[in-house]
Amino acid sequence: MRRWIPAAATVTAAAVAGLAVTAGLVRRRVGRLRFERGLATAQLAVRGGARYAGSAPRLFAAAGERREQLRNDLAMRTADDVLATLGTMKGVMVKLGQMASYVDDGLAPSVRRTLSRLQDSVPPMSPALAAGVIAEELGSPPERIFAQWDPEPIAAASIGQVHRAITRDGQAVAVKVQYPGIAETMAADLDNVALLRRMLRITAPSQDVDGLIAELRARVLEELDYRREAENQRLLHDYFDGHPTISVPAIIGELSSRRVVTSELVTGTRFAELADWTQEERDLAAETLYRFVFRSLYEVHAFNGDPHPGNYLFHGGGKVTFLDFGMVKHFTDADLLPLMAMVRNLCVASDPGAFRKSMEEAGFLVPGAPLSDEAVVDHLAVFYTLVRESERIEVTSDYATSVVRRFFDMRSPVAQYARIPQSYVVLQRINLGMFALLGDMHATANWRAIAEEIWPFMQAPPSTPMGEAEVAWRARAAARRPDPVGSR
């Protein structure tokens, strides 16, 4: 049972001890952390190899359902090992595990369920350590800053954990507290360039690996400054204020700092529970996700690059609360023009040559590659399948998997000439994540009609009741905000 600690409580000796531990953790050399974490991941790989080698004789001797059962058991044991290792490591490594759990639909369902536990929580830090961070950042222990403070976290993720509290003026809030020493841990992961290069060479051998690493480093290190996260969340909260189905919790600025961010407390249904909802409800939720992603991109010019399911709360009737804005990529008009040209040339003009040219100009394809326009379209158009025709389409798990596999398909003759420009690395990540989520939901809609409402070069009339509600919201917002974000 959770305890709410009254304001009169004082800092305990355990909290003081926790601060000492924190100081010691921060003093550790990054080089030592890099060695230890690199060794942990290497040992994980060795254990997995040994596990498969030891099981090979039984797999060889078994047949039919028995062999499939052995394979699933083996995969489960490996997934449990990955979960235990990455969960305790936190930082960059747990983010990789989170992404694998919702993007790689080729995983066995049991394995995906195991890894999906990384989406909502990882082992938390102690109450004393969390209290120590609050004291360092806000000047007093949480029991003095807040009227009520829950020492047990309600969520724990890759770089911080969230606590419930009541402010002095009676507002329920969520307080995200960064893990002590996580900056050094993240730096150790990102400085392990050799490991990152090996991973990227395997998955994207034709890419500019140094550019990818640079973009990954920039976005991940931005997450460590919660002041930036608060600015991102405030930007999106202000833009979507009053939206009929999209909600972003308001930031409490006076209770936020570099390692603490406080916002309105929101409760709702987690993604895993949507399986028990009706398909109609799942379709409405999916439409909101889709509208949020592309209105954020085209109108706010900001893109939440961390799309794992733990960042959404669902309320029914299509209403969704969006959380966690640490990894947000901001785009300029110049960044967006090539994206609009690609979708317009392929989906509206149906011009393969113009589509190819726009891909080359954006940097997604080597200019003058010895490929036919048709081959380019065949390889890359899978990403546009939902919006090439105006018809209701169900996003299946098979389709989501096909998008991911095409993205990493090195057998195609187009692959050696395809590139991921540094500016669009985060964009590709959320695209893959969004397709995976919609596939899990079996979401069905006329995605093209919805897209036409949002595409800046079309701005079509509303195609759904949610779209009609958005028209009224946009009118109110325009009256409130004469120079809307999207008019930049």
Steps between C-alpha positions, in 0.01 A plus 500: 500500500639843405584752771448872466759677716377822669682830458626496857732206433873573484793365304604165640847370555437266209455799270831646619665166437334492161656834412842363591442202275389737224813710533712189477311384192546834327875491568547175311702537186308471172770273364438248776123513440549449130712192568254354750193558283676378188602189693140446619363511145779276374429247776131514407589406144731220618232357727252506214744320270578236760130451568427435134805276460397292800147462364604409147500119549146497638378736227657277237342185644155652553239542231173686437329656796765375742774683310292819491439472874874461565574802286242710685633386838852590391388841374318566825809419709704732279239777525490466879879538505481808275224646718698448820823638352360802320251585772772543759732682257251777421611775260564441130494121529149483642384732220631248247308224677183711507526568128555133419189406696258712298671515159619147437178316427709203389551414867293219647192640683625365833836672451336829403285481814809446711692789346191721507544517878784742418243739352328594824757439770850397592638438851463833690749686719444508873273760663805648673683559174193660340459726804866596471461612140194711592695662784795579275289639216216682679677599821305292753394137543174401331315478831550876543451605138171312455196474724505124437766281339482134401850349548416203278519574126198447277723450194869438440663535161836534328638818660256589777200397707167667578346567842155622597472811717259771610619859476457756774201643313334157478580398142579134422826481305741251346862564594765346277834459676817421309715207614819618673804436282293430187680775306830317546333169414350639179833657407667163551252330268532769235878510528507128429519597134647166397193314630258749339687481171485120499125506566438757227727329249293185538159669474588783259827420320457761227421791731712787627563334835684799647205724410255258658707479818528880514124541473436227757747662739342846458145380558583268791714754685223759462280272710731546798399865540145495628476877444505429128236230547283748689533750213403234245201388705389859558518568124279202416265559792441857386447399139254216571323683783128439464538227237203260500708182543868595545625596845849594622538558877591854607846563647537639854799725433586596858533130590717405203876517449787331317434158659138535617193573289156540653175495304130439546422146616291307247370147538376277222517164327837365389560376146511132600142523633360617165476136392182478713341803333264483205647545154303823463670645808842384380436663161414831665814486714708418192356797311604727787854357497520560125368855523736583786807374317438688177349818643807520726728458200333729248352765730719513812814397311588282797508124511490281812771245421420251776182322386501194724160402645583605854470863389124488438196492729161415347163622626239374253317688227831556323646711782872445557749667735855525368793480742879535496645766271868457574596389149336759275645590162428852375474560126536807281293583194796389289497160674129446427491610136669178370264283704198676353646475151544123534147433617349740246694353206420139587153512653338799327680541166584127462825602330778240563768718340412803711478280811849367432636850444351623827653198680840593356465867592405405857804274528308172531641367171840534332454722191538322168495149647471229229138424588173539316239736639268203539759314714534804726123524543468126560760509777402820677128540439414247773533789744218680315261206458244639743466830315538417131128433450191646667349187655458338839804289582564277799855525628592139571797366692620347173503842335684658794756219482540547125582868553767418757647222289507718188677768702777255593492294178855492368421252221318753286710662224368836622634451854863579416394839364244586770602734781360642822594870517608602848215750532242224453635223724242569772227524237572146383494371855153631575370389162600142574365525853167645389446229237574236765246650743229535234567139396458379857167686516383369159408862444268572209434839339516690174850618579531686170194712573632585847842581355345736246351699788850542646729531195590872476467494121140371515320591826194297391160514675447265797445133418398367843310626805837553669607712204183707531573556869851610403358769271323659796814467713717662233256788468514563875879470497531744209291756687720452805827487309510739201837360387460121541804276518410338170515832310875533540 
